[in-house]
Amino acid sequence: MSALLRRLRRSLGLRLVLLFLALALATTAVFTAGMQRALSGGWSELVRPLLADYLDRLAAELGSPPDPARAQALVHRLPLTIRIDGPQVQWDSAPASRHDREHDDGRLGDRFLLRTAPDGHRITFGVSAAAWERKPRLIGGLTLALLLALTAVAYATTRRLIRPIDDIRAGALRFGRGDFKTPIPVRRDDELGELARQVNATATSLQHMLEAQRALLLAVSHELRSPLTRARLNAELVAEGSAREALLHDLAEMGELIAGLLEGERLAAGHAALHRVAVDPDSLVRTLVAEQFADLPLTLELHAGPAPVALDVLRVKLLLRNLLENARRHAAGAASPAELATARVGDQLLIVLRDHGPGVAAAALPRLAEPFYRPDAARQRATGGVGLGLYLCRRVAEAHGGTLAFAHAAPGLQVTVRLPVPK
């Protein structure tokens, strides 16, 4: 029930259909009640004398004393029930329903009209129960079927009317992910169609602004490389000492920053920036750890299996290297070694790294993969890094069509990378 209520609150189409249905039922009830009240008085005065005269003729047709055979013939010919009570004849066309008719006689009045013959017999006429019940049931069934059909038509029409809203929602989600290739389809020339055109125009403007910013960032980064290279060459000529080492360290950090920015903007192109080759992910992890992180206390749990996966090897190595460097930097001196695991779950490759360091505050988790974000700026500066490592990890995962997620590990931080496995 709660799921249905949530769906009702979120579904504009369903609410419109229910509104139309309630309006139809209320209109029908008001119209029926009003017409019944308007016509009941005049109609009753018109029909009553005609019905009384007709019943007098039927009573005379039965004879005196009333003949049960004639009464039976009338019952077969007309949708009537007849009961005869008197000194000579006791007869009932529907004895099984006699109690019900006697119970209803006081309630329904005109439905069971009485005639008293001169010989003292009391003749009770009524409408046949079968005829009385069959027709309303048939009408009720047809009314319900028609109402359901109208509801289905109303729902289909409403869904067609609000379909552009679904298109706009899907388009907004695509644009929010940075996918501007597929515009929102304009299905009709009405207010929703105009809204779809305006959203497409806004998305086009945003795309041009983002492309201009990206082009500017790439141009600036490229232009900075040349003076940075010259500055590094000049720094090499400075006499040995702490000043020289500090200068070289700062220049190296600037070079790392520029390289990270350039790589991040290349990966913003998504799949187009990748160069996939079939590789064994477990073997890739073992090789990288053996070559660059042999000194890191690390436990490996590699279960991705021998089947190769199409990955961009250089970018996945970048992702793993940044994650392991982050674990080395922030979990140094932890009581337990970091844990790196791989696995296949359905059509996804999972890479999970958990360290036993101090972790980060809960408010910082959603922002860890933002460029230049540092939960503890002073500590980050003291231990190195330019604030682009986890940002590049997210870019690599997203370029492969995957995700990067962070979670508290109590103690420490757990990073989960999910990469789809192309078939």
C-alpha positions as a Markdown table, in Angstrom:
| # | Residue | x | y | z |
|---|---|---|---|---|
| 1 | Met | 0.0 | 0.0 | 0.0 |
| 2 | Ser | 2.8 | 2.4 | 0.8 |
| 3 | Ala | 4.5 | 1.7 | -2.5 |
| 4 | Leu | 1.2 | 2.4 | -4.3 |
| 5 | Leu | 0.8 | 5.7 | -2.4 |
| 6 | Arg | 4.4 | 6.7 | -3.3 |
| 7 | Arg | 3.7 | 5.9 | -7.0 |
| 8 | Leu | 0.4 | 7.9 | -6.8 |
| 9 | Arg | 2.2 | 10.9 | -5.4 |
| 10 | Arg | 4.9 | 10.7 | -8.1 |
| 11 | Ser | 2.8 | 9.9 | -11.1 |
| 12 | Leu | 1.0 | 12.9 | -12.6 |
| 13 | Gly | -0.7 | 10.7 | -15.2 |
| 14 | Leu | -2.2 | 8.3 | -12.6 |
| 15 | Arg | -3.5 | 11.3 | -10.5 |
| 16 | Leu | -5.1 | 12.8 | -13.6 |
| 17 | Val | -6.8 | 9.6 | -14.5 |
| 18 | Leu | -8.1 | 9.2 | -10.9 |
| 19 | Leu | -9.3 | 12.8 | -11.0 |
| 20 | Phe | -11.2 | 12.2 | -14.3 |
| 21 | Leu | -12.7 | 9.1 | -12.8 |
| 22 | Ala | -13.8 | 10.8 | -9.6 |
| 23 | Leu | -15.2 | 13.7 | -11.6 |
| 24 | Ala | -17.2 | 11.3 | -13.9 |
| 25 | Leu | -18.6 | 9.4 | -10.9 |
| 26 | Ala | -19.6 | 12.6 | -9.1 |
| 27 | Thr | -21.2 | 14.0 | -12.2 |
| 28 | Thr | -23.1 | 10.8 | -12.8 |
| 29 | Ala | -24.3 | 10.7 | -9.2 |
| 30 | Val | -25.4 | 14.3 | -9.1 |
| 31 | Phe | -27.2 | 14.1 | -12.5 |
| 32 | Thr | -29.0 | 10.9 | -11.6 |
| 33 | Ala | -30.1 | 12.1 | -8.3 |
| 34 | Gly | -31.3 | 15.4 | -9.7 |
| 35 | Met | -33.2 | 13.8 | -12.6 |
| 36 | Gln | -34.9 | 11.3 | -10.3 |
| 37 | Arg | -36.0 | 14.0 | -7.9 |
| 38 | Ala | -37.2 | 16.2 | -10.8 |
| 39 | Leu | -39.2 | 13.4 | -12.5 |
| 40 | Ser | -40.3 | 11.2 | -9.6 |
| 41 | Gly | -43.3 | 13.4 | -8.6 |
| 42 | Gly | -44.8 | 14.0 | -12.0 |
| 43 | Trp | -44.0 | 10.5 | -13.3 |
| 44 | Ser | -45.7 | 8.9 | -10.3 |
| 45 | Glu | -48.8 | 10.9 | -10.7 |
| 46 | Leu | -49.0 | 10.0 | -14.4 |
| 47 | Val | -48.3 | 6.3 | -14.1 |
| 48 | Arg | -50.3 | 5.5 | -11.0 |
| 49 | Pro | -53.9 | 5.7 | -12.5 |
| 50 | Leu | -52.8 | 3.8 | -15.6 |
| 51 | Leu | -51.2 | 1.0 | -13.6 |
| 52 | Ala | -54.3 | 0.9 | -11.3 |
| 53 | Asp | -56.6 | 0.5 | -14.3 |
| 54 | Tyr | -54.4 | -2.2 | -15.8 |
| 55 | Leu | -54.3 | -4.2 | -12.6 |
| 56 | Asp | -58.1 | -3.9 | -12.3 |
| 57 | Arg | -58.4 | -5.5 | -15.7 |
| 58 | Leu | -55.9 | -8.3 | -14.8 |
| 59 | Ala | -57.9 | -9.0 | -11.6 |
| 60 | Ala | -61.1 | -9.2 | -13.6 |
| 61 | Glu | -59.4 | -11.5 | -16.2 |
| 62 | Leu | -58.7 | -14.0 | -13.4 |
| 63 | Gly | -62.5 | -14.5 | -12.8 |
| 64 | Ser | -64.5 | -14.9 | -9.7 |
| 65 | Pro | -63.5 | -16.8 | -7.8 |
| 66 | Pro | -60.0 | -16.4 | -9.2 |
| 67 | Asp | -58.8 | -19.2 | -11.5 |
| 68 | Pro | -55.2 | -20.4 | -10.7 |
| 69 | Ala | -54.9 | -21.7 | -14.3 |
| 70 | Arg | -55.6 | -18.2 | -15.7 |
| 71 | Ala | -53.2 | -16.8 | -13.1 |
| 72 | Gln | -50.5 | -19.2 | -14.2 |
| 73 | Ala | -51.0 | -18.2 | -17.8 |
| 74 | Leu | -50.6 | -14.5 | -16.9 |
| 75 | Val | -47.4 | -15.3 | -15.0 |
| 76 | His | -46.0 | -17.1 | -18.1 |
| 77 | Arg | -47.1 | -14.3 | -20.4 |
| 78 | Leu | -46.1 | -11.3 | -18.2 |
| 79 | Pro | -43.1 | -10.6 | -15.8 |
| 80 | Leu | -45.5 | -10.7 | -12.9 |
| 81 | Thr | -46.0 | -12.6 | -9.6 |
| 82 | Ile | -49.5 | -13.3 | -8.4 |
| 83 | Arg | -50.6 | -14.4 | -5.0 |
| 84 | Ile | -54.3 | -15.2 | -4.2 |
| 85 | Asp | -55.6 | -15.4 | -0.7 |
| 86 | Gly | -59.3 | -16.1 | 0.0 |
| 87 | Pro | -62.0 | -18.3 | 1.3 |
| 88 | Gln | -61.9 | -20.7 | -1.7 |
| 89 | Val | -58.5 | -20.2 | -3.4 |
| 90 | Gln | -55.0 | -20.2 | -1.9 |
| 91 | Trp | -52.4 | -19.9 | -4.6 |
| 92 | Asp | -49.0 | -18.3 | -5.1 |
| 93 | Ser | -46.9 | -18.2 | -8.3 |
| 94 | Ala | -43.7 | -17.9 | -6.3 |
| 95 | Pro | -44.2 | -19.4 | -2.9 |
| 96 | Ala | -40.4 | -19.6 | -2.2 |
| 97 | Ser | -40.2 | -15.8 | -2.2 |
| 98 | Arg | -43.5 | -15.2 | -0.4 |
| 99 | His | -41.8 | -14.2 | 2.9 |
| 100 | Asp | -39.5 | -11.8 | 1.0 |
| 101 | Arg | -42.4 | -10.2 | -0.7 |
| 102 | Glu | -44.3 | -9.8 | 2.5 |
| 103 | His | -41.2 | -8.3 | 4.1 |
| 104 | Asp | -40.8 | -5.9 | 1.1 |
| 105 | Asp | -44.5 | -5.1 | 0.8 |
| 106 | Gly | -44.3 | -2.4 | 3.5 |
| 107 | Arg | -41.1 | -1.0 | 2.2 |
| 108 | Leu | -41.7 | -0.9 | -1.5 |
| 109 | Gly | -45.4 | 0.0 | -1.6 |
| 110 | Asp | -46.2 | 0.4 | -5.3 |
| 111 | Arg | -44.1 | -2.6 | -6.4 |
| 112 | Phe | -46.7 | -4.9 | -4.8 |
| 113 | Leu | -50.2 | -3.6 | -5.5 |
| 114 | Leu | -53.3 | -5.2 | -4.0 |
| 115 | Arg | -56.8 | -5.9 | -5.4 |
| 116 | Thr | -59.8 | -7.2 | -3.5 |
| 117 | Ala | -62.4 | -9.2 | -5.5 |
| 118 | Pro | -66.1 | -8.9 | -4.7 |
| 119 | Asp | -66.1 | -12.5 | -3.5 |
| 120 | Gly | -63.5 | -11.6 | -0.8 |
| 121 | His | -60.3 | -12.9 | -2.4 |
| 122 | Arg | -57.2 | -10.8 | -2.0 |
| 123 | Ile | -55.0 | -10.6 | -5.1 |
| 124 | Thr | -51.4 | -9.4 | -4.7 |
| 125 | Phe | -49.6 | -8.4 | -7.9 |
| 126 | Gly | -45.8 | -7.9 | -8.0 |
| 127 | Val | -42.9 | -7.7 | -10.4 |
| 128 | Ser | -41.2 | -11.1 | -11.1 |
| 129 | Ala | -38.0 | -11.3 | -9.0 |
| 130 | Ala | -36.0 | -12.8 | -11.8 |
| 131 | Ala | -36.9 | -10.1 | -14.2 |
| 132 | Trp | -36.4 | -7.4 | -11.5 |
| 133 | Glu | -32.9 | -8.7 | -10.6 |
| 134 | Arg | -31.6 | -9.8 | -14.1 |
| 135 | Lys | -31.9 | -6.5 | -15.8 |
| 136 | Pro | -30.2 | -4.3 | -13.1 |
| 137 | Arg | -27.4 | -6.8 | -13.0 |
| 138 | Leu | -27.0 | -6.7 | -16.7 |
| 139 | Ile | -27.1 | -2.9 | -16.7 |
| 140 | Gly | -24.7 | -2.8 | -13.8 |
| 141 | Gly | -22.2 | -5.1 | -15.5 |
| 142 | Leu | -22.4 | -3.1 | -18.8 |
| 143 | Thr | -22.0 | 0.2 | -16.8 |
| 144 | Leu | -18.9 | -1.2 | -15.0 |
| 145 | Ala | -17.4 | -2.5 | -18.3 |
| 146 | Leu | -18.0 | 0.9 | -20.0 |
| 147 | Leu | -16.6 | 2.7 | -17.0 |
| 148 | Leu | -13.4 | 0.6 | -17.1 |
| 149 | Ala | -13.1 | 1.1 | -20.8 |
| 150 | Leu | -13.4 | 4.9 | -20.4 |
| 151 | Thr | -10.8 | 4.8 | -17.6 |
| 152 | Ala | -8.4 | 2.9 | -19.9 |
| 153 | Val | -9.0 | 5.4 | -22.7 |
| 154 | Ala | -8.5 | 8.3 | -20.3 |
| 155 | Tyr | -5.2 | 6.7 | -19.0 |
| 156 | Ala | -3.9 | 6.1 | -22.5 |
| 157 | Thr | -4.8 | 9.6 | -23.5 |
| 158 | Thr | -3.2 | 11.1 | -20.4 |
| 159 | Arg | 0.0 | 9.1 | -20.9 |
| 160 | Arg | 0.1 | 10.3 | -24.5 |
| 161 | Leu | -0.4 | 13.9 | -23.3 |
| 162 | Ile | 2.3 | 13.8 | -20.6 |
| 163 | Arg | 4.8 | 11.7 | -22.6 |
| 164 | Pro | 6.9 | 14.8 | -23.4 |
| 165 | Ile | 7.4 | 15.2 | -19.6 |
| 166 | Asp | 9.1 | 11.8 | -19.5 |
| 167 | Asp | 11.2 | 12.8 | -22.5 |
| 168 | Ile | 12.2 | 16.1 | -20.8 |
| 169 | Arg | 13.1 | 14.2 | -17.5 |
| 170 | Ala | 15.3 | 11.7 | -19.4 |
| 171 | Gly | 16.9 | 14.5 | -21.3 |
| 172 | Ala | 17.6 | 16.4 | -18.1 |
| 173 | Leu | 19.3 | 13.4 | -16.7 |
| 174 | Arg | 21.4 | 12.9 | -19.8 |
| 175 | Phe | 22.4 | 16.6 | -19.8 |
| 176 | Gly | 23.3 | 16.4 | -16.1 |
| 177 | Arg | 25.7 | 13.6 | -16.9 |
| 178 | Gly | 27.3 | 15.7 | -19.5 |
| 179 | Asp | 25.8 | 13.8 | -22.5 |
| 180 | Phe | 24.6 | 16.4 | -24.9 |
| 181 | Lys | 24.6 | 14.1 | -28.0 |
| 182 | Thr | 20.9 | 13.2 | -27.9 |
| 183 | Pro | 18.5 | 16.2 | -27.7 |
| 184 | Ile | 15.0 | 15.9 | -26.2 |
| 185 | Pro | 12.6 | 14.8 | -28.9 |
| 186 | Val | 9.9 | 17.4 | -29.8 |
| 187 | Arg | 6.8 | 15.4 | -30.3 |
| 188 | Arg | 4.1 | 18.1 | -30.4 |
| 189 | Asp | 3.7 | 21.7 | -31.2 |
| 190 | Asp | 2.2 | 22.8 | -27.9 |
| 191 | Glu | 3.4 | 24.1 | -24.5 |
| 192 | Leu | 5.3 | 20.9 | -23.7 |
| 193 | Gly | 6.8 | 20.9 | -27.1 |
| 194 | Glu | 7.9 | 24.5 | -26.6 |
| 195 | Leu | 9.4 | 23.5 | -23.2 |
| 196 | Ala | 11.4 | 20.7 | -24.8 |
| 197 | Arg | 12.8 | 23.2 | -27.4 |
| 198 | Gln | 13.8 | 25.6 | -24.7 |
| 199 | Val | 15.5 | 22.9 | -22.6 |
| 200 | Asn | 17.4 | 21.7 | -25.8 |
| 201 | Ala | 18.5 | 25.3 | -26.4 |
| 202 | Thr | 19.6 | 25.7 | -22.8 |
| 203 | Ala | 21.6 | 22.4 | -23.1 |
| 204 | Thr | 23.2 | 23.5 | -26.3 |
| 205 | Ser | 24.3 | 26.8 | -24.7 |
| 206 | Leu | 25.7 | 24.8 | -21.7 |
| 207 | Gln | 27.5 | 22.5 | -24.0 |
| 208 | His | 29.2 | 25.4 | -25.9 |
| 209 | Met | 30.2 | 27.0 | -22.6 |
| 210 | Leu | 31.7 | 23.8 | -21.3 |
| 211 | Glu | 33.5 | 23.2 | -24.5 |
| 212 | Ala | 34.9 | 26.8 | -24.5 |
| 213 | Gln | 36.0 | 26.4 | -20.9 |
| 214 | Arg | 37.6 | 23.0 | -21.7 |
| 215 | Ala | 39.4 | 24.4 | -24.7 |
| 216 | Leu | 40.7 | 27.3 | -22.6 |
| 217 | Leu | 41.9 | 25.0 | -19.9 |
| 218 | Leu | 43.7 | 22.8 | -22.4 |
| 219 | Ala | 45.3 | 25.8 | -24.1 |
| 220 | Val | 46.5 | 27.3 | -20.8 |
| 221 | Ser | 47.8 | 23.9 | -19.7 |
| 222 | His | 49.7 | 23.4 | -22.9 |
| 223 | Glu | 51.1 | 26.9 | -22.9 |
| 224 | Leu | 52.3 | 26.4 | -19.3 |
| 225 | Arg | 54.3 | 23.4 | -20.1 |
| 226 | Ser | 57.0 | 25.2 | -22.0 |
| 227 | Pro | 57.9 | 27.9 | -19.4 |
| 228 | Leu | 57.6 | 25.2 | -16.7 |
| 229 | Thr | 60.2 | 23.0 | -18.6 |
| 230 | Arg | 62.5 | 26.1 | -18.9 |
| 231 | Ala | 62.1 | 26.9 | -15.2 |
| 232 | Arg | 63.0 | 23.3 | -14.3 |
| 233 | Leu | 66.1 | 23.4 | -16.5 |
| 234 | Asn | 67.2 | 26.7 | -14.8 |
| 235 | Ala | 66.5 | 25.2 | -11.4 |
| 236 | Glu | 68.8 | 22.4 | -12.1 |
| 237 | Leu | 71.6 | 25.0 | -12.4 |
| 238 | Val | 71.0 | 26.3 | -9.0 |
| 239 | Ala | 73.6 | 25.4 | -6.4 |
| 240 | Glu | 72.8 | 22.4 | -4.2 |
| 241 | Gly | 70.8 | 23.2 | -1.1 |
| 242 | Ser | 67.4 | 23.3 | 0.5 |
| 243 | Ala | 66.3 | 26.2 | -1.7 |
| 244 | Arg | 67.1 | 24.2 | -4.8 |
| 245 | Glu | 65.2 | 21.1 | -3.5 |
| 246 | Ala | 62.2 | 23.2 | -2.6 |
| 247 | Leu | 62.2 | 24.8 | -6.0 |
| 248 | Leu | 62.4 | 21.5 | -7.8 |
| 249 | His | 59.7 | 20.1 | -5.6 |
| 250 | Asp | 57.3 | 23.0 | -6.4 |
| 251 | Leu | 58.1 | 22.7 | -10.1 |
| 252 | Ala | 57.4 | 18.9 | -10.0 |
| 253 | Glu | 54.1 | 19.6 | -8.3 |
| 254 | Met | 53.2 | 22.1 | -10.9 |
| 255 | Gly | 54.1 | 19.6 | -13.6 |
| 256 | Glu | 51.9 | 17.0 | -11.9 |
| 257 | Leu | 49.1 | 19.5 | -11.7 |
| 258 | Ile | 49.2 | 20.4 | -15.4 |
| 259 | Ala | 49.5 | 16.7 | -16.4 |
| 260 | Gly | 46.5 | 15.9 | -14.2 |
| 261 | Leu | 44.4 | 18.7 | -15.7 |
| 262 | Leu | 45.2 | 17.6 | -19.2 |
| 263 | Glu | 44.4 | 14.0 | -18.5 |
| 264 | Gly | 41.1 | 14.9 | -16.8 |
| 265 | Glu | 40.0 | 16.9 | -19.8 |
| 266 | Arg | 40.9 | 14.1 | -22.2 |
| 267 | Leu | 38.9 | 11.6 | -20.1 |
| 268 | Ala | 36.0 | 14.0 | -20.2 |
| 269 | Ala | 35.4 | 12.8 | -23.8 |
| 270 | Gly | 34.4 | 9.4 | -22.3 |
| 271 | His | 34.7 | 6.3 | -24.4 |
| 272 | Ala | 36.3 | 8.2 | -27.2 |
| 273 | Ala | 39.5 | 8.8 | -25.1 |
| 274 | Leu | 40.1 | 5.1 | -24.3 |
| 275 | His | 42.3 | 2.6 | -26.0 |
| 276 | Arg | 40.9 | -0.7 | -24.9 |
| 277 | Val | 42.8 | -4.0 | -25.1 |
| 278 | Ala | 42.0 | -7.4 | -23.6 |
| 279 | Val | 43.8 | -7.8 | -20.3 |
| 280 | Asp | 43.7 | -10.1 | -17.3 |
| 281 | Pro | 42.7 | -7.6 | -14.5 |
| 282 | Asp | 44.2 | -9.8 | -11.7 |
| 283 | Ser | 47.6 | -10.0 | -13.5 |
| 284 | Leu | 47.5 | -6.2 | -14.1 |
| 285 | Val | 47.0 | -5.6 | -10.4 |
| 286 | Arg | 49.8 | -8.0 | -9.4 |
| 287 | Thr | 52.3 | -6.5 | -11.9 |
| 288 | Leu | 51.5 | -2.9 | -10.8 |
| 289 | Val | 51.8 | -3.7 | -7.0 |
| 290 | Ala | 55.1 | -5.7 | -7.6 |
| 291 | Glu | 56.7 | -2.9 | -9.6 |
| 292 | Gln | 55.6 | 0.2 | -7.7 |
| 293 | Phe | 54.1 | -0.7 | -4.3 |
| 294 | Ala | 56.3 | -3.6 | -3.0 |
| 295 | Asp | 57.0 | -1.6 | 0.2 |
| 296 | Leu | 53.3 | -0.9 | 0.9 |
| 297 | Pro | 51.7 | -3.2 | 3.5 |
| 298 | Leu | 49.0 | -4.7 | 1.3 |
| 299 | Thr | 46.8 | -7.8 | 1.3 |
| 300 | Leu | 45.6 | -9.0 | -2.1 |
| 301 | Glu | 42.3 | -10.9 | -2.7 |
| 302 | Leu | 42.1 | -11.2 | -6.5 |
| 303 | His | 39.2 | -13.2 | -7.8 |
| 304 | Ala | 38.3 | -11.5 | -11.1 |
| 305 | Gly | 39.0 | -14.8 | -13.0 |
| 306 | Pro | 41.2 | -15.5 | -16.0 |
| 307 | Ala | 38.8 | -14.2 | -18.6 |
| 308 | Pro | 40.3 | -11.1 | -20.2 |
| 309 | Val | 38.5 | -7.7 | -19.9 |
| 310 | Ala | 38.7 | -4.9 | -22.5 |
| 311 | Leu | 40.2 | -2.0 | -20.6 |
| 312 | Asp | 42.4 | 1.0 | -21.2 |
| 313 | Val | 45.5 | -0.4 | -19.5 |
| 314 | Leu | 47.3 | 2.9 | -19.0 |
| 315 | Arg | 44.2 | 4.6 | -17.5 |
| 316 | Val | 43.3 | 1.6 | -15.2 |
| 317 | Lys | 46.9 | 1.6 | -14.0 |
| 318 | Leu | 46.5 | 5.4 | -13.3 |
| 319 | Leu | 43.4 | 4.6 | -11.3 |
| 320 | Leu | 45.0 | 1.9 | -9.3 |
| 321 | Arg | 48.2 | 3.9 | -8.7 |
| 322 | Asn | 46.3 | 6.9 | -7.4 |
| 323 | Leu | 44.2 | 4.8 | -5.1 |
| 324 | Leu | 47.2 | 3.0 | -3.7 |
| 325 | Glu | 49.1 | 6.2 | -3.3 |
| 326 | Asn | 46.2 | 7.7 | -1.4 |
| 327 | Ala | 46.2 | 4.6 | 0.9 |
| 328 | Arg | 49.9 | 4.9 | 1.4 |
| 329 | Arg | 49.7 | 8.7 | 2.1 |
| 330 | His | 46.8 | 8.6 | 4.5 |
| 331 | Ala | 47.1 | 5.2 | 6.2 |
| 332 | Ala | 50.8 | 5.3 | 7.0 |
| 333 | Gly | 51.4 | 3.7 | 10.3 |
| 334 | Ala | 48.0 | 1.9 | 10.5 |
| 335 | Ala | 47.9 | -1.3 | 12.6 |
| 336 | Ser | 46.5 | -3.4 | 9.7 |
| 337 | Pro | 47.6 | -3.5 | 6.1 |
| 338 | Ala | 45.5 | -2.1 | 3.3 |
| 339 | Glu | 43.3 | -4.6 | 1.4 |
| 340 | Leu | 42.9 | -4.7 | -2.4 |
| 341 | Ala | 40.3 | -7.1 | -3.9 |
| 342 | Thr | 38.9 | -7.8 | -7.3 |
| 343 | Ala | 35.9 | -9.8 | -8.3 |
| 344 | Arg | 33.4 | -10.4 | -11.1 |
| 345 | Val | 29.7 | -9.7 | -10.2 |
| 346 | Gly | 27.4 | -10.3 | -13.2 |
| 347 | Asp | 28.6 | -8.1 | -16.0 |
| 348 | Gln | 30.8 | -5.9 | -13.8 |
| 349 | Leu | 34.4 | -5.9 | -12.7 |
| 350 | Leu | 34.8 | -4.8 | -9.0 |
| 351 | Ile | 37.9 | -3.3 | -7.6 |
| 352 | Val | 37.8 | -2.6 | -3.9 |
| 353 | Leu | 40.5 | -0.9 | -1.8 |
| 354 | Arg | 40.1 | -0.6 | 1.9 |
| 355 | Asp | 42.7 | 1.0 | 4.3 |
| 356 | His | 42.8 | 1.2 | 8.1 |
| 357 | Gly | 43.7 | 4.8 | 8.4 |
| 358 | Pro | 41.8 | 7.6 | 10.1 |
| 359 | Gly | 39.2 | 8.0 | 7.3 |
| 360 | Val | 37.4 | 11.2 | 6.6 |
| 361 | Ala | 34.3 | 12.9 | 8.0 |
| 362 | Ala | 30.9 | 11.8 | 6.7 |
| 363 | Ala | 30.3 | 15.3 | 5.1 |
| 364 | Ala | 33.5 | 14.9 | 3.1 |
| 365 | Leu | 32.6 | 11.6 | 1.4 |
| 366 | Pro | 30.5 | 13.0 | -1.5 |
| 367 | Arg | 33.2 | 15.5 | -2.4 |
| 368 | Leu | 36.3 | 13.3 | -2.3 |
| 369 | Ala | 36.4 | 12.9 | -6.1 |
| 370 | Glu | 36.1 | 16.6 | -6.8 |
| 371 | Pro | 39.2 | 18.3 | -8.3 |
| 372 | Phe | 41.4 | 20.1 | -5.8 |
| 373 | Tyr | 39.2 | 19.1 | -2.8 |
| 374 | Arg | 41.1 | 18.4 | 0.4 |
| 375 | Pro | 39.3 | 17.3 | 3.6 |
| 376 | Asp | 42.4 | 18.4 | 5.5 |
| 377 | Ala | 44.2 | 20.9 | 3.5 |
| 378 | Ala | 47.2 | 21.3 | 5.8 |
| 379 | Arg | 47.8 | 17.5 | 6.1 |
| 380 | Gln | 47.4 | 17.1 | 2.4 |
| 381 | Arg | 50.0 | 19.8 | 1.7 |
| 382 | Ala | 52.4 | 18.2 | 4.2 |
| 383 | Thr | 52.2 | 14.8 | 2.6 |
| 384 | Gly | 52.2 | 15.8 | -1.0 |
| 385 | Gly | 49.6 | 15.6 | -3.7 |
| 386 | Val | 47.8 | 18.3 | -5.8 |
| 387 | Gly | 44.2 | 17.2 | -5.1 |
| 388 | Leu | 43.6 | 15.5 | -8.5 |
| 389 | Gly | 44.3 | 11.9 | -7.8 |
| 390 | Leu | 40.7 | 10.7 | -6.8 |
| 391 | Tyr | 39.3 | 13.1 | -9.4 |
| 392 | Leu | 41.2 | 11.3 | -12.1 |
| 393 | Cys | 40.1 | 7.9 | -10.7 |
| 394 | Arg | 36.5 | 9.0 | -11.1 |
| 395 | Arg | 37.2 | 10.2 | -14.6 |
| 396 | Val | 38.8 | 6.9 | -15.5 |
| 397 | Ala | 35.8 | 4.9 | -14.1 |
| 398 | Glu | 33.2 | 7.1 | -15.8 |
| 399 | Ala | 35.1 | 6.9 | -19.1 |
| 400 | His | 34.8 | 3.1 | -18.9 |
| 401 | Gly | 31.1 | 3.5 | -18.2 |
| 402 | Gly | 31.6 | 2.7 | -14.5 |
| 403 | Thr | 31.4 | 4.3 | -11.1 |
| 404 | Leu | 33.6 | 5.2 | -8.2 |
| 405 | Ala | 32.1 | 5.2 | -4.6 |
| 406 | Phe | 33.5 | 5.9 | -1.1 |
| 407 | Ala | 32.3 | 4.4 | 2.2 |
| 408 | His | 33.4 | 4.4 | 5.8 |
| 409 | Ala | 35.2 | 1.2 | 6.8 |
| 410 | Ala | 35.4 | 1.8 | 10.6 |
| 411 | Pro | 38.3 | 2.4 | 10.7 |
| 412 | Gly | 39.5 | 3.7 | 7.4 |
| 413 | Leu | 38.1 | 4.4 | 4.0 |
| 414 | Gln | 36.8 | 1.9 | 1.4 |
| 415 | Val | 36.8 | 2.8 | -2.3 |
| 416 | Thr | 34.7 | 0.7 | -4.7 |
| 417 | Val | 35.2 | 0.9 | -8.4 |
| 418 | Arg | 32.7 | -0.8 | -10.7 |
| 419 | Leu | 33.6 | -1.2 | -14.4 |
| 420 | Pro | 31.2 | -2.8 | -16.9 |
| 421 | Val | 32.6 | -5.8 | -18.7 |
| 422 | Pro | 32.0 | -5.4 | -22.5 |
| 423 | Lys | 30.8 | -8.6 | -24.2 |
